[in-house]
Every structure is written in structure tokens, then in C-alpha cells.
């Protein structure tokens, strides 16, 4: 009996690995590009932006983010309904299967608060993106000055 | 035949509406501005506030002879405000003669949290034309009411829960302090550049 289980073990393990391959984490299918941070002076919060591309067959959702360089990172969404700007915390941003979603000025963005040490334009800031299934992905965000626009070349990093 | 007369009346109304629409269409096509023309319907520039760059109390008189763009926001705004101001800065760079002739007044709707130093540093990021303005709650309320600008501040010790909303209106005044245009951040940069050219043309703002 014991012998038989031992013989079956490699097959069982193999099956598990195959299963893990089929149900890979959301983060494995996300490619990050155009990741940049808009710095504001002093202790003011910064906005972070990136394009997230999902090459998987399943939709993914960005739940939030964290960074060792900032005490707090929140997923926010700006809106200007009826000519009034407001910014609110949101739970997630959907990234459709074989599609993309963007953290972009005027819409979804990450708000980075309380830098541990001053971040300067040109710095690269590592931000960990958290997805709905608990998987995570590190991405390098390029810090840019306050007057940067989305037309800039804050490129780099694909997973 | 009450039915027929009602029909005729309806037809006349429809014709009148079509004529009005046609006239409005002609008017719109001859309209030189890309943003909304508010000449005559919006009050002249008038304010009394502290200028962040030097701490001086200033009024509209200090900006006579300059094109003034008036925008409300707050410095803890990491997204829409800097996006709007950056687009404005880019537009200004494309307009010959804008430097030295245009001032962008960035009025904080959150004077309790935005001190003059922070406001000064914030505005300076976008160029010399950008000036931070801070009023007392009364001064702010007066200015906002004058231009029908809505804002709200819900302070909270937790910065994540501190919520500020503000109207995204951008007003343009000519060299005489007359209100001319109302724009919004979603308007294209080309529109802004186009209208700034017109505002700077003395033939238009005279």
C-alpha cells in the first residue's frame, strides 16, 4: 500500500503542477508599461500612472498597490461629473481578458502619500501592484516633475 | 376645424424652431472662440486675496493689462489639478507673447490646509505665469459665488479620508478684466492655444 502511494506521488505532483500552470495568477498575465509618477513639492501626495495589459483568457483586477518608498498607496479615481472634480478611493480597476486598462491622468491613478525620503525627478520607484487573486507584480515607476503630462516618455518595465 | 388649426399652429412652431436653430447654427459657425463665450454674462474680474509668491494682498487691479486665467483647486490634488495646470503650461508655451502677458491664478479652495509656502511651491512648478492665491474663507466664498464655482472640503485627520471637491471651470479675462471665456480641463490643447492667441490679439480684447 505504502509502496503504491510512493509510486503514484510523482504523478500526483505532476498533476498539481499542471493545475497551477492552467490557473496561473493574474499578475502573470499583466504587462506594465508607461509607468510614471507625478511628483509634487514637499510632502504633497504624488499621482502614479501606468498602462496594464492583460494577455490572459481571464479578466484581472487591480486591487491596490504598495511601495517601500511611501507610507501609503491608494487606488483612486478622479471624476468630473457635472463640471465638479472629485477624487475617491476605489476598490478595484478591471483589466479585461486580452485587453488593457490604464491608470491615467484624470481617471484611475495611484495616490502615493508620505514618502519615506524625498523622491526626485529621474528616480525609479518600485511599486508592487496587488491583484484580485492575491498575486502581486513589481513595476518600476519613473518619477517625473509636477508639470509632466501623459504625452511624456515614462516608459520601461514589462513583466 | 380645431384639429387643422392646431396642426397649423404646430407647423408654425416647428418652422420657428427650425429658423431659430438655423440662426443659432450660423451664429455658432461665425463664433471665433472654441471655448464658451461668456462676454456680458459673467461679471468682471474682482477678488481680494493673498498672493502666495510674496504674501501680498492683491486685487484685480494688480492684473490690469494682463490676460488672466482663473482656476480653482487645492495642492493635495495629485491628479486633475496638476494635469490641468500642465496642459495650460504647455498651451502657454505654444502661444507667442504669452510670457509676461498672461497670469494663471490658481485659487485654493482649501485655505485651511494649503499654507502659502506649499501653494507657492506648487504653482511655481508650472511656470512663472502661475500664481497661487489664498483667501480667507469669506474671500474665497465671495469669489467662488461670483463665478458660480462649487467647492466642498470635508477635513479628516486621516489624509486618505480628507475629501475636497471643486468645479473644474477655467475662466479667461481680457486685459480690462472683462470675463470672456469659460473652459474645462477636457477641452483640447489646440482649443486653448487658439483662444489664447485671440485673447492676446489687441484687436479682440480692445
HADDOCK unambig.tbl for C-alpha pairs under 7 A between the chains (distance, minus, plus):
assign (segid A and resid 40 and name CA) (segid B and resid 122 and name CA) 6.83 0.50 0.50
assign (segid A and resid 41 and name CA) (segid B and resid 121 and name CA) 6.30 0.50 0.50
assign (segid A and resid 41 and name CA) (segid B and resid 122 and name CA) 6.11 0.50 0.50
assign (segid A and resid 44 and name CA) (segid B and resid 76 and name CA) 5.69 0.50 0.50
assign (segid A and resid 45 and name CA) (segid B and resid 76 and name CA) 6.21 0.50 0.50
assign (segid A and resid 45 and name CA) (segid B and resid 78 and name CA) 6.02 0.50 0.50
assign (segid A and resid 46 and name CA) (segid B and resid 78 and name CA) 5.33 0.50 0.50
assign (segid A and resid 47 and name CA) (segid B and resid 78 and name CA) 5.10 0.50 0.50
assign (segid A and resid 47 and name CA) (segid B and resid 79 and name CA) 5.90 0.50 0.50
assign (segid A and resid 83 and name CA) (segid B and resid 167 and name CA) 5.58 0.50 0.50
assign (segid A and resid 83 and name CA) (segid B and resid 168 and name CA) 5.54 0.50 0.50
assign (segid A and resid 83 and name CA) (segid B and resid 169 and name CA) 6.96 0.50 0.50
assign (segid A and resid 84 and name CA) (segid B and resid 165 and name CA) 6.67 0.50 0.50
assign (segid A and resid 84 and name CA) (segid B and resid 166 and name CA) 5.39 0.50 0.50
assign (segid A and resid 84 and name CA) (segid B and resid 167 and name CA) 4.11 0.50 0.50
assign (segid A and resid 84 and name CA) (segid B and resid 168 and name CA) 5.58 0.50 0.50
assign (segid A and resid 85 and name CA) (segid B and resid 165 and name CA) 5.53 0.50 0.50
assign (segid A and resid 85 and name CA) (segid B and resid 166 and name CA) 5.28 0.50 0.50
assign (segid A and resid 85 and name CA) (segid B and resid 167 and name CA) 5.78 0.50 0.50
assign (segid A and resid 85 and name CA) (segid B and resid 168 and name CA) 5.85 0.50 0.50
assign (segid A and resid 86 and name CA) (segid B and resid 164 and name CA) 6.73 0.50 0.50
assign (segid A and resid 86 and name CA) (segid B and resid 165 and name CA) 4.73 0.50 0.50
assign (segid A and resid 86 and name CA) (segid B and resid 166 and name CA) 6.88 0.50 0.50
assign (segid A and resid 105 and name CA) (segid B and resid 79 and name CA) 5.84 0.50 0.50
assign (segid A and resid 105 and name CA) (segid B and resid 80 and name CA) 6.66 0.50 0.50
assign (segid A and resid 105 and name CA) (segid B and resid 83 and name CA) 6.43 0.50 0.50
assign (segid A and resid 106 and name CA) (segid B and resid 79 and name CA) 6.19 0.50 0.50
assign (segid A and resid 106 and name CA) (segid B and resid 80 and name CA) 5.32 0.50 0.50
assign (segid A and resid 146 and name CA) (segid B and resid 82 and name CA) 6.55 0.50 0.50
assign (segid A and resid 146 and name CA) (segid B and resid 125 and name CA) 6.13 0.50 0.50
assign (segid A and resid 147 and name CA) (segid B and resid 82 and name CA) 6.68 0.50 0.50
assign (segid A and resid 147 and name CA) (segid B and resid 86 and name CA) 4.75 0.50 0.50
assign (segid A and resid 147 and name CA) (segid B and resid 125 and name CA) 6.34 0.50 0.50
assign (segid A and resid 147 and name CA) (segid B and resid 126 and name CA) 5.57 0.50 0.50
assign (segid A and resid 148 and name CA) (segid B and resid 86 and name CA) 6.58 0.50 0.50
assign (segid A and resid 149 and name CA) (segid B and resid 83 and name CA) 6.71 0.50 0.50
assign (segid A and resid 149 and name CA) (segid B and resid 86 and name CA) 6.49 0.50 0.50
